[in-house]
């Protein structure tokens, strides 16, 4: 069995990596919209019409990241408490 600290660090690294990939994808969506708008000669202002979508994307990613971090911390806390109780 791995120590709780090592397992927690490993899982948090995985979580951060997933979040970085998700944020990169969201930034990609914004960049694609901007490139299409500029390539059609319209400038950057029409790309701003997608602002609600961009906010929802970034908000959803951030919400999921916070939710998973809280779950991870709760599991770490429960595991450390059960280790001290001698139940594991």
Secondary structure, DSSP 8 states (H G I E B T S, - for coil): ---HHHHHHHHHHHHHHHHHHHHHHHHHHHHHHHHHHHHTT--STGGGGGHHHHHHHHHHHHHHHHHHHHHHHHHHHHHHHHHHHT--
